[in-house]
Amino acid sequence: MPTNAFAAGAYAAVQNIGGMKGGTPRIAPTSGADGGFTSLLTSAMDKIGESGAKADAQALSVAGGKANVVDVVTAVAESETALQTLVAVRDRVISAYEEIMRMQI
């Protein structure tokens, strides 16, 4: 779905043309080869989950005496960086949404 079609769908949902349920706009997820923003967020969340799992696995390996402490520190730092990036992106998305909602049409 092209970006402008997604934006039009979002606008229609907000204006109650696309339908509202419980005060929350319903926007169909994008589909197609590129997947758009939804697939980008999904892959980012998957990578962050994998990063956290890797850090946990490294910590368990050190506890069992099978790994180096440096590997654990590196894995935890990578996980922390990924989480901080996710939080920064979330903050920017919320800020953009709030700015759009303040716009006069």
Contacts in CASP RR format, 6 or more apart in sequence:
PFRMAT RR
TARGET T0000
AUTHOR 0000-0000-0000
METHOD contacts of the structure
MODEL  1
MPTNAFAAGAYAAVQNIGGMKGGTPRIAPTSGADGGFTSLLTSAMDKIGE
SGAKADAQALSVAGGKANVVDVVTAVAESETALQTLVAVRDRVISAYEEI
MRMQI
1 30 0 8 1.000
1 31 0 8 1.000
1 32 0 8 1.000
1 35 0 8 1.000
1 36 0 8 1.000
3 36 0 8 1.000
6 27 0 8 1.000
6 30 0 8 1.000
6 37 0 8 1.000
9 18 0 8 1.000
9 27 0 8 1.000
9 28 0 8 1.000
10 25 0 8 1.000
10 27 0 8 1.000
12 18 0 8 1.000
13 19 0 8 1.000
13 20 0 8 1.000
13 25 0 8 1.000
13 26 0 8 1.000
13 27 0 8 1.000
14 25 0 8 1.000
18 25 0 8 1.000
18 26 0 8 1.000
19 25 0 8 1.000
19 26 0 8 1.000
20 26 0 8 1.000
29 38 0 8 1.000
30 36 0 8 1.000
30 37 0 8 1.000
30 38 0 8 1.000
30 39 0 8 1.000
44 86 0 8 1.000
44 89 0 8 1.000
45 86 0 8 1.000
47 82 0 8 1.000
48 79 0 8 1.000
48 82 0 8 1.000
48 83 0 8 1.000
48 86 0 8 1.000
51 75 0 8 1.000
51 78 0 8 1.000
51 79 0 8 1.000
51 82 0 8 1.000
51 83 0 8 1.000
52 75 0 8 1.000
52 79 0 8 1.000
52 82 0 8 1.000
54 75 0 8 1.000
54 78 0 8 1.000
54 79 0 8 1.000
55 72 0 8 1.000
55 75 0 8 1.000
55 76 0 8 1.000
55 78 0 8 1.000
55 79 0 8 1.000
57 75 0 8 1.000
58 67 0 8 1.000
58 71 0 8 1.000
58 72 0 8 1.000
58 75 0 8 1.000
58 76 0 8 1.000
59 72 0 8 1.000
59 75 0 8 1.000
59 76 0 8 1.000
61 67 0 8 1.000
61 71 0 8 1.000
61 72 0 8 1.000
62 68 0 8 1.000
62 69 0 8 1.000
62 71 0 8 1.000
62 72 0 8 1.000
END
